Amino acid sequence: MALSALDLFSVGIGPSSSHTVGPMRAGARFVSGLRDRGLLDRVASVRVELFGSLAATGVGHGTDRAVVLGLTGADPETVDVDGAFADFDRIGDTRRLLLGGAHEIAFDVSSDVEFHLEALPRHPNGLRFHASDEAGTELASAEFYSVGGGFVVSADDEPVLGADGPQVPHPFTSADELLRRCAQLDGSIADVMLANEAAFRPEAQTRERLLHIWKVMQECVENGCTREEKFLPGRLAVRRRAPELRRRLREQETRIRAERGDMDDPLWAMEWVNLYALAVNEENASGGRVVTAPTNGAAGIVPAVLHYLTRFVDGTDNDTVVTFLLTAAAIGILYKERASISGAEVGCQGEVGSACSMAAGALCAALGGTPAQVENAAEIGIEHNLGLTCDPVGGLVQVPCIERNAIASVKAINAARLALHGDGDHRVRLDEAIETMRQTGKDMKSKYKETSRGGLAVNVIEC
């Protein structure tokens, strides 16, 4: 099964792709299965079990809310982000749920959503659904795994996203093979991806949807910069920084241009890169609309670097944006296929690390880098994120996640610039770095993999 760029970049809801988007899709998938089998109208009760990381940090990540909304038929891309909280509260207050948006059943969130800290054998993010009739007889059950980036697989490995996908003309399963495809095509990584995307949809439609992804990224930054609430939701009372930072940056720019005519701060662009990343991840932490890139926890890095490209590099246009996103997606596919993009499986190196690598390679390509230089940039981006743990304080996607995106965004830009100074010939290959990340994640203790049982999560006093 080949993955599309639009599998890597999908519009969803915060704060987590694996703990919010995935469970919502799994809930909707279970209900769809009931409907397909003609069982929906016979259901009197539904019970949900969350396992492993989904249980350990589920409440902080909104997993309970997401899975319940999924049972109502809500979709992460179209759900009303402002009304989702109210809908969940209404279900909790009335103890009634409209299954699939059509069949009302009794549902008590406090007892019908169960949390089990032990993980299922196949993945740290496991879910089980049970539907019973009026007599209590089980009609159906299903087991799913939220494997990162909003991707969900069932117990029999049937993919929810990208299932039964078409055969692409230029398949690749490694970075070395991707470079060979570029040589065969005498083109760029983006050219290879665009040719493969044609197996899914017409080229014009691919461009249109990628530019829509870019539009959602821009809207996410704007929303993050204009929120009136001073603090992010949750008991940590983390102060929003994006709105005030943008106000100060705009005032500073106006003043300096009036006094000196031009900005002379050599780190001026970095200030804005920090802002873009903070804005996206504060919006994500608030349960707002974001683009998985490749996950929600790392959603700020690709948009921040793309904003940097379009604002601070002359000559960028829609073609540049499409090149950037296609290149980033190709790199993201390598991580998804060869290792993992799930923080619960390999730690934050699989989320922020892969996003940094994607953004670095994409920027290098957009700035005219060769495929070999792009591969080098992507390798630099992950090599210096190896071993990064996932230890969210309070189970919330706030500390250290938000700042971590800002730091990784700047790191990605530096990685691209370093690669552009070389000729693509380097000692450590991207495939080797991805394999190292996979092995490191396998060796990493579970307390450092999105369970909030180690690292900052236990050393930072929550209140």
RAHU-V779133 format. One line per field, one symbol per residue. psi: psi as a letter, one per 20 degrees, with the letter a starting at -180 (. if undefined). A space follows every 10 residues. Layout:
BEGIN
psi: ???
END
This chain:
BEGIN
psi: pqqqhihhoq paqripghif gghghgghgg hhhgghjkig iiphqppppp qchhghjggh ikgggghghh hijqphhiqo hhigghgghg ghgikqpnpj jhoprpoohh hioqpohqqq hhqhnqqpqp pqahijpphq qqprpojqji ppqrhjjoph pjqlrrpqhm qqjrhghghh hgghilarhh ggghhhhiih rqghhggghg hgghghgghg ggghijphph qqqriilppp hgghgggggg ggggghhhgi iqpjoijghh ghgggggggg hhgghjkapr ppmirhhkii gghghhgggh hipqjqahhg gggghggggg ghhgghhidq jphigjaihi fhghgggghg ggggghjjqr hhhghgghgh hhhjjpjpqo mppjjqmgpj gghhhgghgh hgghgghghh iajiorgpqg hhhghggggg hhipqhijmk ikjrbhhiip ph.
END
